[in-house]
Amino acid sequence: MNKSTSTSVRVLGRPGLLSAIAAITGLVMTSGLKAESVLESARETHFFTDIPVGITVSRMMEPVNQSGASMTVIDRDMIRASGATEVADLLRLVPGFQVSGSTINSPYLVAYHGQSDVLQRGLEVMIDGASVYSSYLTVDWQTLGVALEDIERIEVIRGGGAPTYGYNAFTSTINIITRKPIGTPGLFLGGYAGSRESHAATARYGAGGGQVHYRLTGRFEETDGNRGRSDGKALSTLSFRGEVGLGNSDELDIALSATDGELGNSSDVPLILPGTSRDIRGDRQRLRWTRNLDTDRDFYVQVYRRYSEQDDRKSLGLLSEILNVPPETIPSLFDGRTDQEIQAGVYTFQEKRHDVEVQYRDYQPGSVKWVVGAGGRQESMQSYDTFGTDEWKRDNSYRAFAQVSLPLSERWIANVGGVLEKGDLYDTGVSYRMGLNFSPLLNHTFRLAYSHSERKPTLFEEYYNNALYFDDGGVLTQITFSRGGLEPEELDVIDLGYIGQLFNDALFVDLRLFYERLDNQFRSRTDRTSTFPGYLTDGVEVWYDGRVGVDTWGVEGQVKTEPWRGGQLSFQFAFLRSEDQYDVLETGLVSRENHVPDATLSLLLAQKLGRRMEASMAYYFLDDMSWNGDANLGVAPIIQQTHRLDVRLARQVGRGWLIEGIVQNLTNRYEPDVRGESAQDPRYLLKVSVQL
């Protein structure tokens, strides 16, 4: 069972579950009564507590209380108030999400309900519906190629998104939706400077008229990162988005971006290349042609390409220096090979993605709404350090998808959808979702849903063969090896949700009770009995030798309100428990129960102060947890609970000017050899922007 028996977890027992359901029902039935003492201002319009609307769950624009899955929307007001400078930090505002400073090889770790690792597998990340998730099983949050100033909102499916987007969208789907070019006219200039040599500059120009509108954004950012961690960066990004009307019914949407720079390669745990950095270059292009057949029907064809290249290959030193032996002894130890430099790379690869998709929608309000479509994708990856060969590895896959929203009556809506997929690494598989929404009163909805998601192995997982090599290609030591022929992971989720507006719409509540079973999970273990190539091989981490699973259940949600005039408050929470589906002693596998934190909390409070000033604060709490892979690094596997407090004070000056003072991680201080954000210094920033 889980490591803690805290009060936050005990509420998830059966009495607590029944009490939660009873409490929701009571709130629904009493919210229509007058509550003058609670919300005297409820007669005003409350935009902050409106039921969010999004497109990601079903590929059709709909309020979240009509959708078949739970979804959180982070809008521009929340982005501004948070004081965040990175997309990954914004995900702390999503119920059930864990965000932490990485232990190795990336500044951020992001997971939904834990059960992730340093490679963050299972998260689908998209920009305007096009996937930017890497075949390397990771997300470079700092190189997405989109500036925060260009983001309209971020929509996050909480739970398996594979029934809508396929195998990559396994545990959750994050869709970053950028602003329309018509909504960003003129010249925008912005930037910040602060501690740890942090500075950034953004310039954006938007123009157009008639049927043509476009936006061009350039951004440069640089920082030394945190003390004791080589997580600095120096990155330049250029992005373009244009929309061209072709007559009365056709439109072209064009999106281009390119990123170039350098990222720190590790954080607070040395791996193979401690204290190094990696060069990174990437670009993406998306072209979408849409034909509007009438006001409620449309059809599109989308072509998308993504390329990424990274290089952190470095010399580890001469072999004699590594082994601490005289150089003249090397030939006798290694079959006549001379003393030589040994090189290695962790993030040294090239990858390409080519994708084409067609879609038809019929979404007339009040009637059956449906979407059908199909697509094909080729993933290509080349990496000598990852595969032990310079050959390109490829995976061609094909998909068909459909979503249907069927009104059964004024109070009942049925939602059904799924994706059928087949690929070179994956036999035909199906991910699907079924949901039933019931609205006993206006703006009060209960949803019961079940989903089944499958995640096929990626090129990285299927062919991973990591070793240190001699200059003639021979193996010095085998480090990691994948057996290949992997069957897909499976995730089954059942949840009961409530979405509503209480007290004359002044309080928005999103509550979700869920149980999920992760089966056939890709796991690894150290093999010291099999024969592997290499001279210094003493045990090899064999990937996916133990195929087991974990059960996770709990409650999560969001509450948003305007508690007083000029104030906005958003509270997100998740209380989780987990249990292994296997016996740790019998299998020899490490328990994964502590990879799911007992509690994850976030609070965002913004207040208008008058004189065109605004103050905001964000508090984040992450309970003790372990990230997969840490236990093999010779360090404590548990990252202790972390607290983070960010504060922001802003004032509008003149016409279009905004000056902001931001402090991130305010209450903490650096502690050597202690992991987690609670052991890092605050970051002080002065931010200035102007819209001309």
C-alpha positions as CSV (number, residue, x, y, z in Angstrom):
1,M,0.0,0.0,0.0
2,N,1.0,3.6,-0.2
3,K,3.7,4.9,2.0
4,S,1.5,7.4,3.9
5,T,-1.6,7.1,6.0
6,S,-2.1,10.9,6.2
7,T,-5.5,12.5,6.7
8,S,-5.4,13.7,3.1
9,V,-5.4,10.0,2.0
10,R,-7.8,8.6,4.5
11,V,-10.7,10.6,2.9
12,L,-10.5,8.2,0.0
13,G,-11.8,5.3,2.0
14,R,-15.4,4.1,1.3
15,P,-17.0,6.4,3.9
16,G,-15.1,9.4,2.6
17,L,-16.1,8.5,-1.0
18,L,-19.8,8.3,-0.1
19,S,-19.5,11.5,1.9
20,A,-18.0,13.3,-1.1
21,I,-20.8,12.2,-3.4
22,A,-23.4,13.3,-0.7
23,A,-21.7,16.6,-0.4
24,I,-21.8,17.3,-4.1
25,T,-25.5,16.3,-4.3
26,G,-26.2,18.6,-1.3
27,L,-24.5,21.5,-3.0
28,V,-26.4,21.0,-6.2
29,M,-29.7,20.9,-4.5
30,T,-29.1,23.9,-2.3
31,S,-27.2,26.1,-4.7
32,G,-30.4,27.5,-6.1
33,L,-31.3,28.9,-2.6
34,K,-30.4,32.5,-1.7
35,A,-27.0,32.9,-0.1
36,E,-26.9,36.6,0.4
37,S,-24.2,36.5,3.1
38,V,-21.9,34.4,1.0
39,L,-22.0,36.2,-2.3
40,E,-23.7,39.6,-2.2
41,S,-21.9,40.3,-5.5
42,A,-23.3,37.2,-7.2
43,R,-25.7,39.4,-9.2
44,E,-22.8,40.5,-11.3
45,T,-21.5,38.7,-14.3
46,H,-18.7,36.1,-13.3
47,F,-16.6,35.4,-16.4
48,F,-13.9,33.8,-14.2
49,T,-16.3,31.1,-13.0
50,D,-17.9,30.4,-16.3
51,I,-18.0,26.8,-17.4
52,P,-14.9,26.4,-19.6
53,V,-15.2,25.6,-23.3
54,G,-12.7,23.6,-25.3
55,I,-12.1,21.6,-28.4
56,T,-9.6,19.0,-27.3
57,V,-11.7,16.2,-25.8
58,S,-13.9,15.5,-28.9
59,R,-12.3,17.7,-31.6
60,M,-15.5,19.8,-31.4
61,M,-15.9,23.0,-29.5
62,E,-18.1,22.3,-26.4
63,P,-18.4,23.2,-22.8
64,V,-16.6,20.8,-20.4
65,N,-19.9,19.7,-18.8
66,Q,-21.0,18.2,-22.1
67,S,-17.8,16.5,-22.9
68,G,-17.0,12.8,-22.4
69,A,-13.8,13.3,-20.4
70,S,-12.5,15.7,-17.7
71,M,-10.7,18.7,-19.1
72,T,-8.9,21.7,-17.5
73,V,-8.5,25.0,-19.3
74,I,-5.7,27.4,-18.4
75,D,-6.6,30.8,-20.0
76,R,-4.6,33.9,-20.6
77,D,-5.7,35.5,-17.3
78,M,-4.3,32.5,-15.4
79,I,-1.1,32.5,-17.4
80,R,-0.5,36.2,-16.7
81,A,-1.4,35.9,-13.0
82,S,0.8,32.9,-12.4
83,G,4.0,34.8,-13.2
84,A,5.3,31.7,-15.1
85,T,8.0,31.9,-17.7
86,E,7.8,28.3,-18.8
87,V,4.9,26.2,-20.2
88,A,5.8,23.3,-17.8
89,D,5.2,25.6,-14.7
90,L,1.7,26.3,-15.9
91,L,0.8,22.6,-15.7
92,R,1.1,22.8,-11.9
93,L,-2.4,24.5,-12.1
94,V,-3.9,21.2,-13.6
95,P,-5.5,18.9,-11.0
96,G,-3.5,15.6,-10.7
97,F,-0.4,16.9,-12.5
98,Q,3.0,16.7,-10.9
99,V,5.8,19.0,-11.9
100,S,9.3,18.8,-10.4
101,G,12.8,19.9,-11.1
102,S,14.4,17.1,-12.9
103,T,17.0,14.8,-11.4
104,I,18.8,14.1,-14.7
105,N,19.0,15.4,-18.2
106,S,16.0,17.9,-18.3
107,P,15.0,21.0,-16.2
108,Y,11.5,19.6,-15.8
109,L,9.7,16.4,-15.0
110,V,6.0,16.4,-15.7
111,A,3.5,13.6,-15.0
112,Y,-0.1,12.9,-14.5
113,H,-0.9,10.7,-11.5
114,G,2.8,9.9,-11.2
115,Q,4.0,6.6,-12.8
116,S,6.3,8.6,-15.1
117,D,10.1,8.9,-15.3
118,V,12.8,11.1,-16.6
119,L,11.6,10.5,-20.1
120,Q,8.0,11.5,-19.3
121,R,6.5,8.8,-21.5
122,G,2.7,8.7,-22.0
123,L,2.1,12.5,-22.3
124,E,0.8,13.8,-25.6
125,V,1.8,17.5,-26.1
126,M,0.3,19.3,-29.1
127,I,0.5,22.9,-30.4
128,D,-2.8,23.8,-32.2
129,G,-3.6,20.0,-32.5
130,A,-0.2,19.0,-34.0
131,S,2.0,16.7,-31.9
132,V,5.4,17.9,-30.6
133,Y,6.0,14.9,-28.4
134,S,9.4,13.3,-29.2
135,S,10.1,9.8,-30.3
136,Y,12.9,9.9,-27.8
137,L,10.1,9.6,-25.1
138,T,10.6,13.1,-23.8
139,V,9.3,16.6,-24.1
140,D,11.7,19.5,-24.2
141,W,9.4,22.0,-22.5
142,Q,11.8,24.9,-23.2
143,T,12.1,24.3,-26.9
144,L,8.4,24.0,-27.9
145,G,8.8,26.9,-30.4
146,V,6.0,29.0,-29.0
147,A,6.2,32.1,-26.8
148,L,3.9,32.4,-23.7
149,E,2.7,35.8,-25.1
150,D,1.3,33.9,-28.2
151,I,-0.8,31.3,-26.2
152,E,-4.5,31.8,-26.0
153,R,-5.2,28.9,-23.7
154,I,-4.0,25.4,-22.7
155,E,-6.5,22.6,-22.7
156,V,-5.6,19.4,-20.8
157,I,-7.5,16.1,-20.9
158,R,-7.2,14.6,-17.5
159,G,-7.2,10.8,-18.2
160,G,-6.4,8.8,-21.2
161,G,-6.6,10.9,-24.4
162,A,-5.8,7.9,-26.7
163,P,-9.5,7.5,-27.6
164,T,-9.2,10.9,-29.4
165,Y,-5.6,11.2,-30.5
166,G,-4.1,7.7,-30.5
167,Y,-1.3,5.9,-28.7
168,N,0.9,8.9,-27.7
169,A,-2.0,10.4,-25.7
170,F,-1.8,7.6,-23.1
171,T,-2.2,9.2,-19.6
172,S,-3.1,12.8,-20.6
173,T,-3.2,15.2,-23.5
174,I,-1.9,18.8,-23.4
175,N,-3.1,21.0,-26.3
176,I,-1.4,24.4,-26.4
177,I,-3.7,26.7,-28.5
178,T,-2.1,29.8,-29.9
179,R,-3.8,33.1,-30.5
180,K,-5.3,33.9,-33.9
181,P,-3.2,36.3,-36.0
182,I,-6.2,38.6,-36.3
183,G,-6.1,39.0,-32.5
184,T,-2.5,40.1,-32.3
185,P,-2.2,43.2,-34.5
186,G,0.6,45.7,-34.2
187,L,4.0,45.6,-32.5
188,F,4.6,43.9,-29.1
189,L,7.9,44.1,-27.3
190,G,8.6,42.4,-24.0
191,G,11.4,41.0,-21.9
192,Y,12.7,40.3,-18.4
193,A,15.9,40.3,-16.5
194,G,16.8,38.9,-13.1
195,S,18.8,36.6,-10.9
196,R,21.1,33.8,-12.0
197,E,21.9,35.8,-15.2
198,S,18.3,35.3,-16.4
199,H,17.1,37.5,-19.2
200,A,14.7,37.2,-22.2
201,A,13.4,39.4,-25.0
202,T,10.4,38.9,-27.2
203,A,9.3,40.9,-30.3
204,R,6.1,40.2,-32.2
205,Y,4.5,41.9,-35.2
206,G,1.1,41.2,-36.5
207,A,-0.7,42.7,-39.5
208,G,-3.2,42.0,-42.2
209,G,-6.4,43.0,-43.8
210,G,-9.2,41.5,-45.7
211,Q,-8.7,37.8,-45.9
212,V,-5.0,37.7,-45.0
213,H,-3.6,38.0,-41.4
214,Y,-0.3,37.0,-40.0
215,R,2.0,37.1,-37.0
216,L,5.8,36.9,-36.7
217,T,7.4,36.3,-33.2
218,G,11.0,36.2,-32.3
219,R,12.3,35.3,-28.8
220,F,15.7,34.9,-27.1
221,E,16.2,33.7,-23.5
222,E,19.2,32.8,-21.4
223,T,19.8,31.8,-17.8
224,D,22.4,30.1,-15.7
225,G,19.7,27.9,-14.1
226,N,19.8,26.8,-10.5
227,R,22.8,26.5,-8.2
228,G,24.3,23.1,-8.1
229,R,22.6,22.0,-11.3
230,S,23.8,22.5,-14.9
231,D,20.3,23.3,-16.2
232,G,21.0,26.6,-17.8
233,K,20.0,27.5,-21.4
234,A,20.5,29.9,-24.3
235,L,17.8,29.6,-26.9
236,S,16.5,31.5,-29.9
237,T,13.1,30.9,-31.4
238,L,11.4,32.3,-34.5
239,S,7.7,31.5,-35.2
240,F,5.2,32.5,-37.8
241,R,1.4,31.9,-38.1
242,G,-0.7,33.1,-41.0
243,E,-4.3,32.7,-42.0
244,V,-5.4,33.2,-45.6
245,G,-9.1,33.2,-46.7
246,L,-9.8,31.6,-50.0
247,G,-13.1,32.9,-51.0
248,N,-16.2,32.5,-48.8
249,S,-15.7,29.0,-47.6
250,D,-12.0,28.0,-47.7
251,E,-9.1,29.0,-45.4
252,L,-5.4,28.2,-45.1
253,D,-3.8,28.1,-41.7
254,I,0.0,28.1,-41.9
255,A,2.3,27.7,-38.8
256,L,6.1,27.6,-38.9
257,S,8.7,27.7,-36.1
258,A,12.5,27.1,-35.6
259,T,14.5,26.8,-32.4
260,D,18.3,26.9,-32.0
261,G,20.5,27.0,-29.0
262,E,22.0,25.2,-26.0
263,L,20.5,23.4,-23.0
264,G,22.1,22.3,-19.8
265,N,22.3,18.5,-19.9
266,S,21.8,17.5,-16.3
267,S,20.5,18.6,-13.0
268,D,21.3,17.4,-9.5
269,V,22.3,13.8,-10.2
270,P,25.3,13.1,-12.5
271,L,24.7,10.4,-15.0
272,I,27.2,9.6,-17.8
273,L,27.9,13.2,-18.7
274,P,27.7,15.3,-15.5
275,G,27.8,19.1,-16.0
276,T,27.6,19.0,-19.7
277,S,25.2,20.7,-22.2
278,R,23.6,19.8,-25.5
279,D,23.3,21.7,-28.7
280,I,19.7,21.6,-30.0
281,R,18.1,22.6,-33.3
282,G,14.5,22.0,-34.4
283,D,11.8,23.2,-36.7
284,R,8.2,22.4,-37.5
285,Q,5.8,23.2,-40.3
286,R,2.0,22.8,-40.4
287,L,-0.4,23.6,-43.2
288,R,-4.2,23.1,-42.8
289,W,-6.8,23.7,-45.5
290,T,-10.3,24.0,-44.1
291,R,-13.5,24.1,-46.1
292,N,-16.6,25.3,-44.3
293,L,-19.5,23.5,-45.8
294,D,-22.0,25.6,-43.8
295,T,-22.1,27.1,-40.4
296,D,-22.1,23.8,-38.6
297,R,-20.1,21.5,-40.9
298,D,-16.5,21.6,-42.0
299,F,-13.7,19.5,-43.5
300,Y,-10.0,19.8,-43.3
301,V,-6.7,18.3,-44.7
302,Q,-3.6,18.9,-42.5
303,V,0.0,18.2,-43.4
304,Y,2.6,18.4,-40.6
305,R,6.4,18.0,-40.4
306,R,8.7,18.1,-37.4
307,Y,12.5,17.8,-37.2
308,S,14.8,17.8,-34.1
309,E,18.5,17.4,-33.8
310,Q,20.4,17.3,-30.5
311,D,24.1,16.6,-29.7
312,D,25.7,16.2,-26.3
313,R,28.4,13.7,-27.4
314,K,31.5,14.3,-25.3
315,S,34.8,12.6,-24.5
316,L,34.9,10.7,-21.1
317,G,38.7,10.7,-21.3
318,L,41.3,8.1,-22.2
319,L,40.5,4.5,-21.4
320,S,43.6,4.3,-19.2
321,E,42.4,7.3,-17.2
322,I,38.9,5.9,-16.8
323,L,40.2,2.6,-15.5
324,N,43.2,4.2,-13.7
325,V,45.7,1.8,-15.2
326,P,49.0,2.5,-17.1
327,P,48.4,3.2,-20.8
328,E,50.8,0.4,-21.9
329,T,48.5,-2.2,-20.2
330,I,45.5,-1.4,-22.4
331,P,46.5,-3.7,-25.4
332,S,46.8,-6.7,-23.2
333,L,43.4,-6.0,-21.5
334,F,41.4,-5.4,-24.7
335,D,42.7,-7.7,-27.4
336,G,45.4,-5.5,-28.8
337,R,43.5,-2.2,-28.9
338,T,45.5,0.8,-28.1
339,D,44.7,3.4,-25.4
340,Q,42.0,5.7,-26.8
341,E,39.4,8.3,-25.9
342,I,36.0,6.9,-25.1
343,Q,33.1,9.1,-26.2
344,A,29.4,9.0,-25.1
345,G,26.2,10.9,-25.7
346,V,22.9,10.7,-23.9
347,Y,20.9,13.2,-26.1
348,T,22.6,12.8,-29.4
349,F,20.1,12.0,-32.1
350,Q,18.1,13.2,-35.1
351,E,14.4,12.6,-35.5
352,K,11.7,13.4,-38.0
353,R,7.9,13.2,-38.0
354,H,5.7,13.4,-41.1
355,D,2.0,13.4,-40.6
356,V,-1.1,13.8,-42.7
357,E,-4.7,13.9,-41.4
358,V,-8.2,14.5,-42.8
359,Q,-11.2,15.2,-40.8
360,Y,-15.0,15.9,-41.3
361,R,-17.2,17.4,-38.6
362,D,-21.0,17.9,-38.2
363,Y,-21.7,19.8,-35.0
364,Q,-25.1,21.4,-35.2
365,P,-26.2,22.5,-31.7
366,G,-29.0,20.5,-30.2
367,S,-28.6,17.5,-32.5
368,V,-26.2,14.7,-32.9
369,K,-22.7,16.0,-33.3
370,W,-20.0,13.8,-34.8
371,V,-16.5,13.7,-36.2
372,V,-14.7,11.2,-38.4
373,G,-11.2,11.2,-39.8
374,A,-8.1,9.3,-40.7
375,G,-4.4,9.9,-40.8
376,G,-0.9,8.5,-41.4
377,R,2.4,9.1,-39.7
378,Q,6.0,8.2,-40.2
379,E,8.4,8.5,-37.3
380,S,12.1,8.3,-38.1
381,M,15.1,8.4,-35.7
382,Q,18.8,8.1,-36.1
383,S,21.2,7.8,-33.1
384,Y,24.4,5.7,-32.8
385,D,24.4,6.2,-29.0
386,T,20.8,5.1,-28.7
387,F,20.7,2.2,-31.2
388,G,24.3,1.1,-31.7
389,T,24.0,1.8,-35.4
390,D,23.9,4.8,-37.7
391,E,20.9,3.4,-39.6
392,W,17.6,5.3,-39.4
393,K,14.9,3.5,-37.5
394,R,11.4,4.0,-38.9
395,D,7.8,3.3,-37.9
396,N,4.9,3.9,-40.2
397,S,1.5,4.0,-38.6
398,Y,-2.1,4.6,-39.7
399,R,-5.2,5.6,-37.7
400,A,-8.9,6.2,-38.1
401,F,-11.0,8.0,-35.5
402,A,-14.6,9.0,-34.7
403,Q,-16.4,10.9,-32.0
404,V,-20.1,11.1,-31.4
405,S,-22.1,13.3,-29.0
406,L,-25.7,12.1,-28.8
407,P,-28.4,14.1,-26.9
408,L,-30.8,11.6,-25.4
409,S,-33.0,14.2,-23.9
410,E,-32.8,17.7,-22.4
411,R,-30.9,16.2,-19.4
412,W,-28.9,13.3,-20.9
413,I,-26.0,13.2,-23.3
414,A,-24.1,10.1,-24.5
415,N,-20.5,10.5,-25.7
416,V,-18.7,7.7,-27.6
417,G,-15.4,7.8,-29.4
418,G,-12.4,5.8,-30.4
419,V,-9.3,5.4,-32.5
420,L,-8.3,2.4,-34.5
421,E,-4.5,2.1,-35.2
422,K,-2.0,-0.1,-36.9
423,G,1.8,0.4,-37.3
424,D,5.1,-1.3,-38.0
425,L,5.7,-1.7,-34.3
426,Y,2.1,-2.3,-33.3
427,D,-0.6,-4.8,-34.4
428,T,-4.1,-3.4,-34.9
429,G,-5.3,-1.8,-31.6
430,V,-8.3,0.2,-30.4
431,S,-8.6,2.9,-27.8
432,Y,-12.1,4.0,-26.9
433,R,-14.2,6.0,-24.5
434,M,-17.9,5.9,-23.4
435,G,-19.6,8.5,-21.3
436,L,-23.0,9.5,-20.0
437,N,-23.7,13.0,-18.8
438,F,-26.7,13.9,-16.7
439,S,-27.8,17.4,-15.8
440,P,-30.5,17.4,-13.1
441,L,-30.4,21.2,-13.0
442,L,-29.1,24.0,-15.2
443,N,-25.3,24.2,-15.0
444,H,-25.0,21.1,-12.8
445,T,-23.8,18.0,-14.5
446,F,-22.7,14.5,-13.4
447,R,-20.6,12.4,-15.8
448,L,-20.0,8.7,-15.6
449,A,-17.3,7.5,-18.1
450,Y,-15.1,4.5,-19.0
451,S,-12.1,4.6,-21.3
452,H,-9.6,2.1,-22.5
453,S,-6.3,3.4,-23.9
454,E,-3.3,1.6,-25.5
455,R,0.2,2.8,-26.0
456,K,2.5,1.1,-28.4
457,P,6.3,1.1,-28.0
458,T,8.2,3.9,-29.6
459,L,11.3,3.5,-31.7
460,F,13.4,4.4,-28.6
461,E,11.7,1.7,-26.5
462,E,11.7,-1.0,-29.2
463,Y,15.4,-0.7,-30.4
464,Y,17.2,0.9,-27.4
465,N,20.8,-0.5,-27.3
466,N,23.0,1.8,-25.2
467,A,26.7,1.0,-24.8
468,L,30.2,2.5,-24.6
469,Y,32.2,1.7,-27.8
470,F,35.8,1.5,-28.9
471,D,36.7,3.5,-32.0
472,D,36.5,0.4,-34.1
473,G,32.9,-0.2,-33.1
474,G,33.5,-2.9,-30.6
475,V,31.6,-2.8,-27.3
476,L,33.5,-1.7,-24.2
477,T,30.5,-2.1,-21.9
478,Q,26.8,-2.7,-22.5
479,I,24.6,-0.4,-20.4
480,T,21.0,-0.9,-21.5
481,F,19.3,-3.3,-23.9
482,S,15.7,-3.6,-25.1
483,R,14.5,-7.1,-25.9
484,G,12.1,-5.7,-28.5
485,G,8.8,-7.2,-29.7
486,L,6.9,-5.2,-27.1
487,E,3.2,-5.5,-26.6
488,P,1.3,-2.2,-25.9
489,E,0.7,-0.9,-22.4
490,E,-3.0,-0.6,-21.5
491,L,-4.8,1.9,-19.3
492,D,-8.4,1.4,-18.1
493,V,-10.2,4.2,-16.4
494,I,-13.6,4.6,-14.8
495,D,-14.6,7.9,-13.3
496,L,-17.5,9.8,-11.8
497,G,-17.4,13.6,-12.3
498,Y,-19.3,16.6,-11.3
499,I,-19.1,20.0,-13.0
500,G,-21.3,22.9,-11.9
501,Q,-21.7,26.5,-10.9
502,L,-22.9,27.2,-7.4
503,F,-24.3,30.2,-5.6
504,N,-25.7,32.0,-8.6
505,D,-22.8,31.0,-10.8
506,A,-20.2,32.7,-8.5
507,L,-18.4,29.3,-7.7
508,F,-17.2,26.9,-10.3
509,V,-16.6,23.3,-9.2
510,D,-14.9,20.5,-11.2
511,L,-14.7,17.2,-9.1
512,R,-13.6,13.8,-10.3
513,L,-13.6,10.5,-8.5
514,F,-11.6,7.8,-10.5
515,Y,-10.1,4.4,-10.5
516,E,-7.5,3.5,-13.1
517,R,-5.6,0.3,-13.9
518,L,-2.3,0.4,-15.7
519,D,-1.5,-3.0,-17.2
520,N,1.5,-4.4,-19.1
521,Q,3.6,-1.5,-18.0
522,F,7.0,-1.3,-19.6
523,R,9.6,-2.1,-16.9
524,S,13.3,-2.9,-16.6
525,R,15.5,-4.9,-14.4
526,T,19.2,-5.6,-14.1
527,D,20.3,-8.8,-15.7
528,R,23.6,-10.3,-14.4
529,T,23.1,-13.9,-15.7
530,S,22.7,-13.5,-19.5
531,T,25.6,-13.0,-21.9
532,F,26.0,-9.6,-23.3
533,P,28.8,-8.1,-25.4
534,G,31.6,-6.0,-23.8
535,Y,34.6,-6.3,-21.6
536,L,33.4,-4.4,-18.5
537,T,29.8,-5.5,-18.5
538,D,28.6,-6.4,-15.0
539,G,24.9,-6.5,-15.3
540,V,22.8,-4.9,-18.0
541,E,19.6,-2.9,-17.5
542,V,17.2,-5.0,-19.7
543,W,14.2,-2.9,-20.7
544,Y,10.8,-4.3,-20.4
545,D,11.7,-7.6,-18.9
546,G,8.9,-7.4,-16.3
547,R,5.4,-6.6,-17.6
548,V,3.3,-5.7,-14.6
549,G,0.8,-3.0,-13.5
550,V,-0.4,-0.5,-10.9
551,D,-3.8,0.5,-9.7
552,T,-4.4,4.1,-8.8
553,W,-7.5,5.7,-7.4
554,G,-8.5,9.0,-5.8
555,V,-10.2,12.3,-6.1
556,E,-9.1,15.5,-7.9
557,G,-10.7,18.7,-8.8
558,Q,-10.7,22.5,-9.2
559,V,-12.6,25.3,-7.5
560,K,-12.7,28.8,-9.0
561,T,-14.4,31.8,-7.5
562,E,-14.3,35.6,-7.1
563,P,-14.3,35.8,-3.3
564,W,-14.5,39.6,-3.2
565,R,-14.5,42.5,-5.6
566,G,-11.5,42.4,-7.8
567,G,-10.3,39.1,-6.5
568,Q,-10.0,35.7,-8.4
569,L,-9.1,32.5,-6.7
570,S,-8.4,29.1,-8.3
571,F,-7.7,26.0,-6.1
572,Q,-6.6,22.7,-7.6
573,F,-6.1,19.4,-5.7
574,A,-5.5,15.7,-6.1
575,F,-5.5,13.0,-3.3
576,L,-4.3,9.7,-4.7
577,R,-3.5,6.1,-3.6
578,S,-1.9,3.3,-5.5
579,E,-1.2,-0.4,-5.2
580,D,1.1,-2.7,-7.1
581,Q,-0.6,-5.5,-9.1
582,Y,2.4,-7.8,-8.4
583,D,4.4,-9.2,-5.5
584,V,7.6,-7.3,-5.0
585,L,9.4,-10.3,-3.5
586,E,8.3,-12.8,-6.1
587,T,9.1,-10.6,-9.1
588,G,12.2,-8.8,-7.8
589,L,10.8,-5.6,-9.2
590,V,10.8,-2.4,-7.2
591,S,7.4,-1.2,-5.9
592,R,5.8,1.7,-7.8
593,E,3.4,2.8,-5.1
594,N,5.6,5.6,-4.0
595,H,5.7,7.0,-7.6
596,V,2.2,8.3,-7.0
597,P,2.1,11.2,-4.5
598,D,-0.5,11.2,-1.8
599,A,-1.3,14.9,-2.4
600,T,-0.8,17.5,-5.0
601,L,-2.1,21.0,-4.4
602,S,-2.0,24.4,-6.1
603,L,-3.6,27.8,-5.3
604,L,-3.7,30.8,-7.6
605,L,-4.9,34.1,-6.2
606,A,-5.1,37.4,-8.1
607,Q,-6.2,40.8,-6.8
608,K,-6.8,44.1,-8.6
609,L,-5.5,46.9,-6.3
610,G,-6.6,50.0,-8.1
611,R,-4.5,52.6,-9.8
612,R,-4.0,50.0,-12.6
613,M,-2.2,47.7,-10.3
614,E,-2.6,43.9,-9.8
615,A,-1.0,41.5,-7.3
616,S,-1.0,37.7,-7.5
617,M,0.4,34.7,-5.8
618,A,0.7,31.0,-6.6
619,Y,1.4,28.2,-4.1
620,Y,2.3,24.7,-5.1
621,F,2.6,21.6,-3.0
622,L,3.9,18.2,-4.1
623,D,4.0,15.3,-1.6
624,D,6.8,12.8,-1.3
625,M,7.3,10.8,-4.5
626,S,9.8,8.9,-6.6
627,W,10.3,9.4,-10.3
628,N,10.9,6.1,-12.2
629,G,14.6,5.5,-12.9
630,D,15.9,7.4,-9.8
631,A,16.4,4.3,-7.7
632,N,19.1,3.0,-10.2
633,L,21.3,6.1,-9.8
634,G,22.7,5.4,-6.4
635,V,20.8,8.2,-4.7
636,A,17.8,8.4,-2.4
637,P,14.8,7.3,-4.6
638,I,12.3,9.6,-2.8
639,I,12.2,13.4,-3.5
640,Q,10.9,14.9,-0.3
641,Q,7.7,16.9,-0.3
642,T,8.2,20.3,-1.9
643,H,6.6,23.7,-1.4
644,R,6.8,26.6,-3.8
645,L,5.5,30.1,-3.5
646,D,5.5,32.6,-6.5
647,V,4.4,36.2,-6.1
648,R,3.8,38.9,-8.7
649,L,3.1,42.6,-8.6
650,A,2.2,44.4,-11.8
651,R,1.2,47.9,-12.9
652,Q,0.0,49.3,-16.2
653,V,1.8,52.5,-17.2
654,G,0.7,54.8,-19.9
655,R,-0.8,53.3,-23.0
656,G,0.0,49.6,-23.5
657,W,2.9,49.4,-21.0
658,L,3.0,46.7,-18.3
659,I,5.7,46.5,-15.6
660,E,5.9,43.3,-13.5
661,G,8.0,42.2,-10.5
662,I,8.1,38.4,-10.1
663,V,9.6,36.2,-7.5
664,Q,9.5,32.5,-8.1
665,N,10.1,29.9,-5.3
666,L,10.1,32.7,-2.7
667,T,10.3,30.8,0.5
668,N,13.1,28.4,-0.3
669,R,16.9,28.5,-0.2
670,Y,19.6,26.4,-1.8
671,E,20.8,23.4,0.1
672,P,23.8,21.3,-1.3
673,D,23.1,17.7,-2.0
674,V,19.3,18.1,-1.3
675,R,17.0,17.4,-4.2
676,G,13.8,19.2,-5.2
677,E,12.6,22.8,-5.5
678,S,12.5,23.3,-1.7
679,A,16.4,23.2,-1.9
680,Q,16.7,25.9,-4.6
681,D,17.1,29.7,-4.4
682,P,14.3,32.1,-5.2
683,R,14.4,33.6,-8.7
684,Y,13.8,37.4,-9.0
685,L,12.6,38.9,-12.3
686,L,11.7,42.4,-13.5
687,K,9.5,42.1,-16.6
688,V,8.5,44.9,-19.0
689,S,6.2,44.7,-22.0
690,V,4.4,47.1,-24.3
691,Q,1.8,46.7,-27.0
692,L,2.1,49.4,-29.7
